[in-house]
């Protein structure tokens, strides 16, 4: 089976990810002579861990104090934070700097 790639995107190697992808998710890249931005994956991972711990604690407090809607809402937020954390750790494992 031949792997296809889009014509408008160059094929990226592991070395490209290790160097970092310039202008990655930066809508203001290049305005006013600014240097290209690189992803801040470590900061994003720390914030995802904080969100996960906070949401899990708030869910526990919600269920313990007979606020089931708050508890379930925080469970949803905790799951979203967990998925985000897994994705960020995968990107760091792949070799992206940040």
C-alpha positions in Angstrom: 0.0 0.0 0.0 1.4 3.4 -1.0 1.1 6.1 1.6 -0.2 9.3 0.1 0.6 12.8 1.3 -1.1 16.0 0.5 0.6 18.0 -2.3 0.5 21.3 -0.4 2.3 19.9 2.6 6.0 18.8 2.6 6.8 15.5 4.3 8.1 16.1 7.8 10.8 13.9 9.4 11.5 13.3 13.0 14.4 15.8 12.8 11.9 18.5 11.7 9.8 17.8 14.8 13.0 17.8 17.1 14.0 21.3 15.7 10.4 22.6 16.2 7.9 23.7 13.7 8.0 27.5 13.1 4.8 29.4 13.1 3.0 26.3 14.5 -0.5 27.4 15.6 0.5 31.1 15.6 -2.0 33.2 13.7 0.1 36.4 14.2 3.4 34.9 12.9 5.5 37.3 10.9 3.6 40.5 11.7 5.9 43.4 12.5 9.0 41.4 12.0 8.4 39.1 15.0 10.4 35.9 15.2 8.4 32.7 14.5 6.8 31.2 17.6 7.3 27.7 18.8 4.9 25.6 20.8 5.1 25.7 24.6 4.3 22.1 25.3 5.7 22.0 28.8 3.5 24.9 29.9 0.5 23.3 28.3 1.2 20.0 30.1 1.5 21.7 33.5 -1.8 23.6 32.9 -3.5 20.3 31.8 -2.3 18.6 35.0 -3.5 21.6 37.1 -6.9 21.4 35.3 -7.1 17.7 35.8 -6.4 17.9 39.6 -8.7 20.9 40.1 -11.6 19.3 38.2 -11.2 16.0 40.0 -11.2 17.7 43.3 -14.2 19.9 42.4 -16.0 16.8 41.2 -15.3 15.0 44.5 -16.5 18.1 46.5 -19.6 18.3 44.3 -20.6 14.7 44.8 -19.8 14.8 48.5 -22.0 17.9 49.1 -25.0 16.7 47.1 -24.3 18.8 44.0 -24.4 16.1 41.3 -24.6 18.5 38.4 -21.4 20.2 39.5 -19.8 16.8 40.0 -20.7 15.5 36.6 -19.7 18.8 34.9 -16.3 18.6 36.6 -15.9 15.0 35.6 -16.4 16.1 31.9 -13.8 18.8 32.4 -11.4 16.3 34.0 -11.7 13.9 31.1 -11.1 16.8 28.6 -8.0 17.8 30.6 -6.8 14.2 30.7 -7.2 13.8 26.9 -5.3 17.1 26.4 -2.5 15.9 28.7 -2.1 12.6 26.8 -2.0 14.5 23.5 0.7 16.9 24.8 2.8 14.1 26.2 2.5 12.2 22.9 3.8 15.3 21.1 6.7 15.7 23.5 7.5 11.9 23.1 7.5 12.4 19.4 10.3 14.9 19.8 8.8 18.3 19.5 10.6 20.9 21.6 8.8 23.0 24.1 
